[in-house]
Structure formats: C-alpha cells, structure tokens
C-alpha cells in the first residue's frame, strides 16, 4: 500500500507542478528526501535538470492507466533511491524513456548530462520493432546485457522499470500480461537474483505468480491471511533471542521477517503442511562480522540447533554477493524458527545487491560515495563470472532465437562453482580459477578455458585421476585437459557432448562445429570414434573365451626350450605372450608339448595352486626376432590408429594383427600383436607409443583366460 500511496503522491505532484524549498520540483522532493538519507552529500542539481527535461518531453503523454507518463520514470527513480542508488543512476532513471518515447536524442542527453548518463539511458532504450521485427525483444535484451557488462547500473534501471510496469500491469490485456510475466519469470527475475537485488526479485516473483498461477496464488494468500489473524509464535522466540543476546553483551537488532508469497508457496510444496513458525524468519542484524559468529554461538548454546539447516554464506558468499549465516533453532516449547544473521552492511547488499555498491567506475578510481563510505567492498561488481561467460557466448550466437533460448537456459542455472584449470601442457594440474555453473562438466571447462580450441579436447584428469569428459565437476576441483596435436584439423566434438554440457558457450561451439562438419561427422559415426578399424579382430588375437592351453600357431623364431629335452614342442601362451628376457615357466600339456608363461601371469598362480607340474624353460635367441602383444589405452580421436602404426613401424616392428575396441566415454583400447626384430627393442617401442598424443598408457597384454 505504501507503494500505491507514493505513486499517487507523485502523480499529483507531476500534474500540479510547482517547486518547493531548494528549488526542487514538488514531484521529486520525496525522491530527493530518500536519496539524501543515504547520500547526504549528494549534489541534486543534475537530478533537478533531469526531471525538468523528462517532464517537459513526456508532457501530454499518458499511461494505459490514464496517469501522466512522467509518473512512471518518477516511480522507477524512487525505487532505486530506496535501494540506495547514487545520483548518476537516479538521473539516468528519470530520463530512461525520453530517447525511446519522445523527441529527445542521445546527443542531447550527452551534452546536458555527460557520457555516463548517456550510456545508461542508451543501454535501457529498446530497439525498434520496425527495424528488428520479432527479433526486437531478444536483441534489446542482448544490447542491455552487453551494456551491463560495462556498467551494471544499466540492468539496475531495467529491473526497477520492469517492477513498476509489473505493478501496473492490470490495465493490460490478459494475453499481454501473460507474455510479459513469462519474460519476467525467465529472464528478469534470474538477473535480479544474480545481481543480488533481492528486494526487487521478491516482489517480481509475487507479481508473476499472481498472473501465471492465480489459483495457487489465491490459496497461498489465504494461508497467509489465516496466519496473520493468529498470534505469531515467532514473537515469543524473538523476545527470547533479544534477552539472550542482551545478557551476552552483544549489540544486536532482532526482527521478524515475513516470507513473501512465493517463498510461502515453495515451503508449502516442500513440506506439504506449514507450521505456525513457517511464515517468517528471525533476522538478526549486528555491527561486525565477528558479532555474527558470536550470535550464532549464543543461539546454538541456549537453544537446540537444527544442524542440518546451518549454512555459512559469510565465509563462502554466494556468487551474487549474498552473505549471511543461516541456522534454525528450537526453544523449550518445541517452536522451530529459521534465523538469518548478518551485519547491517551485509543486509544492505542482500537487499539491493549491486545497486548498494554504487558507481563501479568511481570505486575503481578510488572515487566517491560508496567507495569512500565502504572501503574494502568489492570495487567492480560488473563482471562476475556468469556475466563474463554470457558476454562471451552471446557474441557467437548471431541468431536471435538461439540467443534467446540459450539466455534462458543460462539464467536457469541458479548456482555457481569454481574449478581450477591450467593451460594444457602446464606442469601443475591446477591453474587459474574458472567460474562455471553448477552441473558443468569437463567439456564445459574445455570451452570456457580454451574457446574453440576446446574442439581438440580428448580427455581430462580431475584431481589427478583420469575421468570421462562427461564427469560433473564439484566446487574446487582441479582439472587437467588433454588435447590432440595442434597441427592439422581437430577431430572435433562428438554429438554426445551435447548431452552433458551446461554452458551456452560450449553448446553453441559444438553445434556450429557439427553443423559445419556434418558430412564428416556422419562418416566418422559409421566407424569408431577415432575413425579406424573399430571392432576388427584378427584370428591370431586371443579372445575372452580362449583357453590357456591354446598356443600361438605362428613360428616364434626366438625360441624357448626345455633344458635336457631339445625335441620337446614348446609354445608361447596367448594369455601373457612372453618374449625373450622375460622370466618364464613351463607347464606340460597333452601330447607332450610345453606351454610357456611369464612367471607373473595370473594363470600361473591358478595352475600352481591346482597342483599342475612345471618344467624349467630358457630362451635361445633365433635370427628373426620375437612376437609380443601390446595394449594402448588412449583418448579417442581421428587418425589415432594411423599415428600409432606409424610409430610402431618407425621402431622397426611389424603389425601382425590389431584390435580396436568400441569407445567408452571417449576412451579406446587398441591391442596390437607385433613382430620385433629383437626383444631388446621392446622398452623403446613402448615409450614411443606412449608419446603419441592421446595415449596415456601402454602395457604388455595379459588376457583373462581360464584353464581347461
């Protein structure tokens, strides 16, 4: 009701005109009074000139409600003044519709009020539908967000403008009310949340709720009405808390803070039934950060704390600047009250967010107002992580529909994490802090850190462990990215990446790459993820059902022999493919032959425990080398098989057979049976294979075979 009374007062003053003390027009005297209370030294001359220009340029225009149009910029300016906005913001607010709806030009605003006011007015001026058609609304929001990236006060004015329009939306047609309410819900309310302007956000939520869900809104309002007719039990809990803190010598203000309508509705949905203490919370305001923890200690000592409800947003502020201690306590009567504990400065920022931080340019220059009044406060709130990400990806979304869709998806993410990601190739796995939305994956990290070079990402370690690219990251994770070689075209992302990305930047980059390489992607999808021989299986390569007695049917050339039995047939077991210099052991099999295993083979332990007899075996070097089976573990990419076989050939080995298993979570396993000219070259060959980009391990194959 106070908002309605203020609006009526402004309407009368705007119509009647006149001036009051200090030569301020009557219409802005109330605005000036509110402004002076928070900024006593403010120079109001620009504010007066702005009102005179706005009133004269809007004269004769009326709103749908029939009121003089000037009441709208006046009401928006009053909202911002109540939130503590500085004079430049209020000046631009009075003028915010002049360029859009009157004959006033940006050049006139710049000449009369300077570059800053001109920038703010331009930032909130809508683009014309005659020029942009249906793209006017998304492109207007894109323009505002880009302007907000340089000066957050642009969005402050837009939020206050939308709130006053929502307050007076009842004069519009129902279908237009619904359309405006949906945009407010999907875009403006999330922006208010991210900028920390809770006072505007809460009222916007309630107004949208009433339009889009009238039945639920009416039911919730009835619950609130019934509650207000009874004695609020929080009054008794608040009195106990005041007495407790006074006796502890803590100077604190204890208030009862009613929940707004949407907050009550959400709690009802969560709990199914509301108790008498659920319609509000205790708000305790103190002077210093240390006092917050002193209050917490007293509350948890003298009441019964509900530990699951405790959250410390002072030590770990939310990404929208919000700081408070949250807890819940129960008194001897069993009444449970939620409690917020914060300093008065924290409370001002919690209510007004970035508006409370004043002029970011003045703060950055060590300048005026908020910067002087509150040294140590965050100097530049205009580029939090989410806004930097938004400004980056929007530049790659030329299509207005794509921008509009991705903007809503981006703003739907209501939490943020920080991961640490070094540039690929850096010695340490950690690196620069990288803010990402909650739910982001290694793929999101790659594009956030590398831009389009994220196309080359083939794997990642998280906190030192190899992990799938689809892994969802947690706050504080250290991420190390693996890239394919920079020379040549990247193999690029797979379509599956779209299933587990959360950031618009990653989504847009992946879609653009897939669109540009649609034919190549289709061809790659018919084969393996690395485009090579997926699923091939040579008859000489052992399969999972082979028995341990099955032997290589190829000549070995470097021959194991049984001492004293030169004519005994000797074969190499396929499960461990021993080569010269390996320590080996022989087992007699049917037909008088001997099977030779590496002594570390798992089959050896099983057969020894079963009582199988053994025979000693030694190597006799032949003239034509030896055969070995190697297994390469790698991140899937194009040309991997070609690079590995080229490396194998360069080391003088020949590929007898190759098997590439289907990829799993971007990783592939290649198994090669190789003929080496000399077993002594095996270590060098394995080292060379490990150096192939994307390969993270090469081992001697040990097949899990069962004995017959």
HUZI-V323925 format. One record per pair of residues at least 6 apart in sequence whose C-alpha atoms are under 6 Angstrom apart, sorted by the first residue. I is the first residue (numbers start at 1). J is the second residue. D is the distance in Angstrom with one decimal. If there is no record, write none. Layout:
# HUZI-V323925
i = <I | I>
j = <J | J>
d = <D | D>
This chain:
# HUZI-V323925
i = <10 | 11 | 13 | 13 | 14 | 18 | 18 | 19 | 19 | 20 | 31 | 35 | 47 | 50 | 54 | 55 | 61 | 62 | 62 | 63 | 73 | 76 | 76 | 77 | 77 | 83 | 84 | 85 | 86 | 92 | 92 | 96 | 98 | 99 | 100 | 109 | 110 | 120 | 123 | 123 | 123 | 124 | 126 | 127 | 127 | 129 | 135 | 138 | 148 | 148 | 149 | 152 | 181 | 186 | 189 | 190 | 192 | 194 | 195 | 195 | 195 | 196 | 196 | 197 | 197 | 197 | 198 | 199 | 206 | 206 | 210 | 234 | 252 | 252 | 253 | 253 | 254 | 254 | 255 | 255 | 256 | 256 | 257 | 257 | 257 | 258 | 259 | 259 | 281 | 281 | 282 | 283 | 283 | 284 | 285 | 285 | 285 | 286 | 287 | 288 | 292 | 292 | 303 | 303 | 303 | 304 | 304 | 305 | 305 | 306 | 306 | 309 | 309 | 310 | 310 | 311 | 311 | 312 | 313 | 313 | 313 | 314 | 314 | 317 | 322 | 323 | 324 | 324 | 325 | 325 | 326 | 326 | 327 | 327 | 328 | 328 | 328 | 329 | 329 | 330 | 349 | 358 | 360 | 362 | 363 | 363 | 364 | 385 | 393 | 397 | 406 | 415 | 415 | 416 | 416 | 416 | 417 | 417 | 417 | 417 | 417 | 418 | 418 | 418 | 418 | 419 | 419 | 419 | 419 | 419 | 420 | 420 | 420 | 420 | 420 | 420 | 421 | 421 | 421 | 421 | 421 | 422 | 422 | 424 | 429 | 430 | 439 | 440 | 440 | 440 | 441 | 441 | 441 | 441 | 442 | 443 | 444 | 444 | 446 | 447 | 447 | 455 | 455 | 456 | 456 | 456 | 456 | 457 | 457 | 458 | 458 | 458 | 459 | 459 | 460 | 460 | 460 | 460 | 461 | 461 | 461 | 462 | 462 | 463 | 468 | 470 | 484 | 491 | 491 | 524 | 528 | 529 | 530 | 530 | 530 | 531 | 534 | 534 | 534 | 535 | 535 | 536 | 537 | 538 | 547 | 547 | 547 | 548 | 548 | 548 | 551 | 551 | 551 | 551 | 557 | 557 | 558 | 558 | 558 | 558 | 559 | 559 | 560 | 560 | 560 | 561 | 561 | 562 | 569 | 570 | 570 | 571 | 572 | 572 | 573 | 573 | 573 | 575 | 575 | 576 | 577 | 578 | 580 | 583 | 583 | 584 | 584 | 584 | 585 | 585 | 585 | 585 | 585 | 586 | 586 | 586 | 586 | 586 | 586 | 586 | 587 | 587 | 587 | 587 | 588 | 624 | 625 | 625 | 625 | 626 | 626 | 627 | 627 | 627 | 628 | 628 | 629 | 629 | 629 | 630 | 630 | 630 | 630 | 630 | 631 | 631 | 631 | 631 | 631 | 632 | 632 | 632 | 632 | 633 | 633 | 633 | 634 | 634 | 634 | 634 | 634 | 635 | 635 | 635 | 635 | 636 | 636 | 636 | 651 | 653 | 653 | 654 | 654 | 655 | 656 | 656 | 657 | 657 | 658 | 658 | 659 | 659 | 660 | 660 | 661 | 690>
j = <27 | 71 | 26 | 27 | 27 | 25 | 26 | 25 | 26 | 26 | 78 | 81 | 91 | 91 | 95 | 70 | 69 | 68 | 69 | 69 | 94 | 160 | 161 | 90 | 93 | 352 | 356 | 355 | 358 | 117 | 121 | 121 | 104 | 105 | 125 | 118 | 118 | 154 | 144 | 147 | 154 | 144 | 140 | 136 | 140 | 136 | 400 | 404 | 154 | 155 | 382 | 382 | 208 | 408 | 201 | 411 | 201 | 320 | 320 | 353 | 354 | 320 | 353 | 351 | 352 | 353 | 351 | 351 | 261 | 262 | 217 | 277 | 285 | 286 | 284 | 285 | 283 | 284 | 282 | 283 | 281 | 282 | 280 | 281 | 282 | 280 | 279 | 280 | 338 | 339 | 339 | 339 | 340 | 341 | 342 | 343 | 344 | 343 | 343 | 343 | 341 | 342 | 329 | 330 | 331 | 329 | 330 | 328 | 329 | 328 | 329 | 327 | 328 | 326 | 327 | 325 | 326 | 325 | 323 | 324 | 325 | 323 | 324 | 323 | 350 | 346 | 341 | 342 | 340 | 341 | 339 | 340 | 338 | 339 | 337 | 338 | 339 | 336 | 337 | 336 | 356 | 370 | 380 | 368 | 371 | 379 | 379 | 435 | 505 | 403 | 504 | 437 | 438 | 436 | 437 | 438 | 435 | 436 | 437 | 438 | 475 | 434 | 435 | 475 | 476 | 433 | 434 | 476 | 477 | 478 | 430 | 431 | 432 | 433 | 434 | 478 | 430 | 431 | 432 | 478 | 479 | 430 | 431 | 481 | 480 | 478 | 472 | 472 | 473 | 502 | 470 | 471 | 472 | 473 | 469 | 469 | 501 | 506 | 454 | 454 | 506 | 492 | 493 | 483 | 484 | 490 | 492 | 482 | 483 | 482 | 483 | 635 | 482 | 635 | 467 | 480 | 481 | 482 | 467 | 479 | 480 | 478 | 479 | 478 | 665 | 500 | 693 | 637 | 638 | 531 | 534 | 636 | 636 | 637 | 638 | 638 | 660 | 661 | 662 | 660 | 661 | 659 | 659 | 657 | 705 | 706 | 707 | 705 | 706 | 707 | 571 | 572 | 573 | 574 | 622 | 624 | 621 | 622 | 625 | 626 | 619 | 620 | 618 | 619 | 620 | 617 | 618 | 617 | 593 | 593 | 594 | 595 | 595 | 596 | 595 | 596 | 597 | 702 | 703 | 702 | 628 | 598 | 679 | 598 | 599 | 597 | 598 | 599 | 596 | 597 | 599 | 616 | 617 | 594 | 595 | 596 | 614 | 615 | 616 | 617 | 594 | 595 | 614 | 615 | 594 | 677 | 676 | 677 | 678 | 675 | 676 | 674 | 675 | 676 | 673 | 674 | 672 | 673 | 701 | 671 | 672 | 699 | 700 | 701 | 670 | 671 | 698 | 699 | 701 | 669 | 670 | 697 | 698 | 669 | 695 | 697 | 667 | 668 | 694 | 695 | 696 | 666 | 667 | 668 | 694 | 666 | 667 | 668 | 685 | 675 | 676 | 674 | 675 | 674 | 673 | 674 | 672 | 673 | 671 | 672 | 670 | 671 | 669 | 670 | 669 | 697>
d = <5.4 | 5.5 | 5.7 | 4.5 | 5.3 | 5.8 | 6.0 | 4.0 | 5.1 | 5.7 | 5.3 | 5.3 | 5.1 | 5.9 | 5.7 | 5.8 | 5.4 | 4.5 | 4.5 | 5.3 | 5.0 | 5.5 | 5.5 | 5.5 | 5.5 | 5.5 | 5.7 | 5.6 | 5.8 | 5.2 | 5.7 | 5.0 | 5.9 | 5.4 | 5.8 | 5.6 | 5.0 | 5.3 | 5.2 | 5.5 | 5.8 | 6.0 | 5.5 | 5.8 | 5.5 | 5.3 | 6.0 | 5.7 | 5.4 | 5.9 | 5.9 | 5.1 | 5.3 | 6.0 | 5.6 | 5.7 | 5.4 | 4.9 | 5.4 | 5.8 | 5.9 | 4.9 | 4.0 | 5.6 | 4.5 | 4.4 | 4.9 | 5.1 | 5.9 | 5.7 | 5.4 | 5.9 | 5.6 | 4.8 | 5.5 | 5.1 | 5.8 | 4.6 | 5.7 | 5.0 | 5.8 | 4.8 | 5.4 | 5.2 | 5.9 | 4.0 | 5.6 | 4.9 | 5.1 | 5.7 | 4.7 | 6.0 | 4.9 | 4.8 | 5.4 | 5.2 | 5.7 | 4.7 | 5.3 | 5.9 | 5.9 | 6.0 | 5.9 | 5.8 | 5.5 | 5.4 | 5.0 | 5.9 | 4.4 | 5.2 | 5.7 | 5.2 | 5.8 | 5.3 | 4.3 | 6.0 | 5.0 | 4.9 | 4.9 | 5.1 | 5.8 | 4.8 | 5.4 | 5.1 | 5.3 | 6.0 | 5.6 | 4.9 | 5.7 | 5.0 | 5.9 | 4.9 | 6.0 | 5.3 | 5.5 | 4.2 | 5.6 | 5.5 | 5.5 | 4.3 | 5.6 | 5.4 | 5.2 | 5.7 | 4.6 | 5.3 | 5.6 | 5.4 | 4.6 | 5.6 | 5.7 | 6.0 | 5.4 | 5.7 | 4.3 | 4.9 | 5.8 | 5.4 | 5.9 | 5.6 | 4.7 | 5.5 | 4.4 | 5.2 | 5.7 | 5.8 | 5.3 | 5.0 | 5.0 | 5.9 | 5.2 | 5.0 | 5.4 | 4.7 | 5.8 | 4.7 | 5.1 | 4.5 | 5.7 | 6.0 | 4.9 | 5.2 | 3.8 | 5.7 | 5.1 | 4.9 | 5.7 | 5.7 | 6.0 | 5.3 | 5.6 | 5.3 | 4.4 | 5.5 | 5.0 | 5.7 | 5.8 | 5.7 | 4.9 | 4.7 | 5.5 | 4.7 | 5.6 | 5.2 | 5.4 | 5.4 | 6.0 | 5.8 | 4.4 | 5.7 | 5.5 | 5.5 | 5.0 | 5.9 | 6.0 | 5.5 | 4.5 | 5.6 | 5.6 | 5.8 | 5.0 | 5.7 | 4.7 | 5.0 | 5.5 | 5.8 | 5.8 | 6.0 | 5.3 | 5.3 | 4.8 | 5.9 | 5.2 | 4.3 | 4.1 | 5.5 | 4.9 | 5.9 | 5.8 | 5.4 | 5.3 | 5.3 | 5.1 | 5.6 | 5.8 | 5.5 | 5.6 | 5.8 | 6.0 | 5.1 | 5.8 | 5.9 | 5.3 | 5.9 | 5.3 | 5.7 | 4.7 | 4.4 | 5.7 | 5.4 | 5.8 | 5.3 | 5.4 | 4.3 | 5.9 | 5.6 | 5.5 | 4.8 | 4.7 | 5.8 | 4.8 | 5.2 | 5.9 | 5.0 | 5.9 | 5.7 | 5.7 | 5.4 | 4.4 | 4.7 | 5.7 | 5.6 | 5.8 | 5.8 | 5.9 | 5.4 | 4.4 | 5.0 | 5.7 | 5.5 | 5.7 | 5.9 | 5.9 | 5.9 | 5.4 | 4.5 | 5.5 | 4.8 | 6.0 | 6.0 | 5.4 | 5.2 | 4.7 | 6.0 | 4.4 | 5.9 | 5.4 | 3.9 | 4.5 | 5.7 | 5.2 | 5.6 | 4.5 | 6.0 | 5.7 | 5.4 | 5.5 | 4.2 | 5.5 | 5.8 | 5.3 | 5.7 | 4.6 | 5.2 | 5.7 | 4.4 | 5.6 | 5.3 | 5.5 | 5.8 | 5.1 | 5.9 | 4.4 | 4.8 | 5.9 | 5.2 | 5.8 | 5.5 | 5.3 | 4.1 | 5.6 | 5.8 | 4.3 | 6.0 | 5.1 | 5.5 | 5.2 | 5.6 | 5.9 | 5.6 | 4.7 | 5.5 | 5.1 | 4.7 | 5.4 | 5.4 | 5.8 | 5.2 | 5.7 | 4.5 | 5.7 | 5.1 | 6.0 | 4.6 | 5.6 | 6.0>
